[in-house]
Amino acid sequence: MTKGLIHHIELYVSDLQRSKTFWGWFLTWLGYEVYQQWPKGISWKLGECYIVFVQVEERFLDIPYHRCRAGLNHLAFHVETQEQVDQLTEELKKRGVRPLYEEKHPYAGGPNHYAVYFEDPDRIKVEAVAATSKGTLLK
């Protein structure tokens, strides 16, 4: 049954090449595969859901995105284990991406929420959270 599941998410980005580089390694690491490509966009697909990135038109670049305004705050992705969160955290650091809330990492979302938070090139917050079972973290 697919009723209610997200079909796709489309994000307009300020620099398509920069976003392709950033999101490409992350989405591939999660198991997504390139789905569609055209001069002003690209999408990655996992199962029945895909994420689309489109170059924003020049005339709209003067109003930068901010997650605290009305609209999208962040995208959160499942990972299977705490170790995967830790691996991702190290990979982010190697790529020069500073995890958010470092003073509370990996429990910035609470004592039963093992995750890493970071921002994409347009400052969209991204979260990768380890699977939980009845409020207990899986190892």
PyMOL commands that set and color helices and strands:
alter all, ss='L'
color gray80, all
select helices_A, chain A and resi 16-30+58-60+82-94
alter helices_A, ss='H'
color red, helices_A
select strands_A, chain A and resi 8-13+33-38+41-46+49-55+74-79+115-119+125-130+132-133+136-137
alter strands_A, ss='S'
color yellow, strands_A
deselect
rebuild
show_as cartoon
